[in-house]
Amino acid sequence: MNSNTLSFFGLIRRAGKLTIGCDPAVDSMKKGTAKLVVMVSDISKNTKKTVLKNAEEYGVHTIIVNCTKDELSYAVGKLAAVVSVDDVGFAGSLEKKLADDKEECQYDD
C-alpha cells in the first residue's frame, strides 16, 4: 500500500472518524456507525472470522488491504489489525484510493 493511502488513515483518525481494534470495530458495526471495515493482510484467522461474521450480520462492507499490522499501526498511531471508518465521506474516499490500486486490496462482500 502506498504511503499516501496510509497517511489517509491518520487523517481519518485525527478527524475522530476511525475506530481502532477488533472489539471496538464490532461495537461500531452494532451501533450502526461503521461505514467500512478495513483489515490487514496478516490478520489472524479468528479475528478475521469474527469481523466478517459481524460485517455480514450488520451489512457493513469490508476490505482486506495489502499491508501488515505494523504498517497500519504506524499509520494510525496505535496497534491495529482492524479499523472501522465511521464516516460515509471518508469511507468513500478511502475505497476510491484503494480502487485506484486494485492489486493493493481484496474486497470481501
C-alpha positions in Angstrom: 0.0 0.0 0.0 1.4 3.4 -0.8 2.3 5.9 1.8 -0.4 8.4 0.7 -3.1 5.9 1.4 -1.6 5.0 4.8 -1.4 8.7 5.6 -5.1 9.0 4.9 -5.8 6.6 7.7 -4.0 9.0 10.0 -6.2 11.9 8.7 -9.3 9.9 9.4 -8.2 9.2 12.9 -7.4 12.8 13.6 -10.9 13.7 12.4 -12.3 11.3 15.0 -13.9 9.0 12.5 -11.7 5.9 12.9 -12.4 3.1 15.3 -9.3 1.1 16.1 -9.3 -2.6 17.1 -11.5 -5.6 16.6 -13.9 -5.3 19.5 -14.4 -1.5 19.1 -15.0 -2.0 15.3 -17.6 -4.8 16.1 -19.2 -2.4 18.6 -19.2 0.3 15.9 -20.9 -2.1 13.5 -23.6 -3.0 16.1 -24.3 0.7 16.7 -24.6 1.3 13.0 -21.8 3.9 12.9 -19.3 1.8 10.9 -19.5 2.5 7.1 -16.4 0.5 6.1 -14.2 -2.1 8.0 -10.6 -2.5 6.9 -8.4 -5.5 7.9 -4.7 -6.1 7.3 -3.4 -8.9 5.2 -1.7 -10.7 8.2 -4.8 -10.7 10.4 -5.4 -13.8 12.5 -8.0 -16.3 11.3 -10.1 -16.0 14.4 -10.2 -12.2 14.2 -11.0 -12.2 10.5 -13.8 -14.7 11.1 -15.3 -12.6 13.9 -15.1 -9.4 11.8 -16.6 -11.0 8.7 -19.4 -12.6 10.6 -20.4 -9.3 12.2 -20.0 -7.3 9.0 -22.3 -9.7 7.2 -24.8 -9.6 10.0 -24.9 -5.7 10.1 -24.4 -5.1 6.4 -21.0 -3.4 6.6 -18.6 -3.5 3.6 -15.2 -5.0 4.4 -11.8 -4.7 2.7 -8.6 -6.6 3.3 -5.7 -4.3 2.4 -2.2 -5.4 1.3 -0.3 -4.1 4.3 0.8 -5.5 7.6 -0.4 -4.9 11.1 2.8 -3.0 11.8 2.3 -0.7 8.8 -1.3 0.1 9.7 -0.4 0.5 13.4 2.3 3.0 12.5 -0.1 5.0 10.3 -2.9 5.3 12.9 -0.5 5.6 15.9 -2.0 2.6 17.8 -1.7 -1.2 17.5 -4.3 -2.3 15.0 -5.2 -5.1 12.6 -8.8 -3.9 12.2 -10.2 -0.4 11.9 -13.7 0.9 11.0 -14.3 4.1 9.2 -17.3 5.8 10.8 -18.0 8.5 8.1 -19.6 8.0 4.7 -17.4 10.6 3.0 -14.1 9.2 4.4 -15.2 5.6 3.6 -16.0 6.5 0.0 -12.7 8.4 -0.4 -10.7 5.5 1.1 -12.4 3.0 -1.1 -11.6 5.2 -4.2 -8.0 5.4 -3.1 -7.8 1.7 -2.7 -9.6 1.0 -6.0 -7.1 3.1 -7.9 -4.5 0.4 -6.9 -6.8 -2.6 -7.2 -4.0 -5.0 -6.6 -3.5 -3.3 -3.2 -6.6 -4.7 -1.7 -9.0 -7.6 -1.7 -12.7 -7.0 -1.4 -14.9 -9.3 0.8 -18.6 -8.9 0.2 
